[in-house]
Amino acid sequence: MSDSGSRIAERALMHLRAIECAHDLTITNKSEIVSEIASRISDERSVLMICTSLNTWIAMNRIGGSIFIPGEVLEPLIELAEIRERCA
């Protein structure tokens, strides 16, 4: 992973951990989410956009102490961030 990919991964992990603390839960596929974001996103603002959207989705859909974020939730957020990065 490049330096920028590593930086993006660290930022995504930080945001996901903050979401876990805020909602007192465990994101069971956190490492997969971090990897997917880091492999496709290069801007920290895009990471913030993705993770803010995930936080909202979790707040509206959380049941229990752990949650799996499905690809059909994550993928459109990453695609939107990719479009934003290309157009910036």
ABEGO torsion letter per residue (X at the ends): XBAAAAAAAAAAAAAAAAAAAAAGBBBAAAAAAAAAAAAABABAAAAAAAAAAAAAAAAAABBEABBBBBAAAAAAAAAAAAAAAAAX
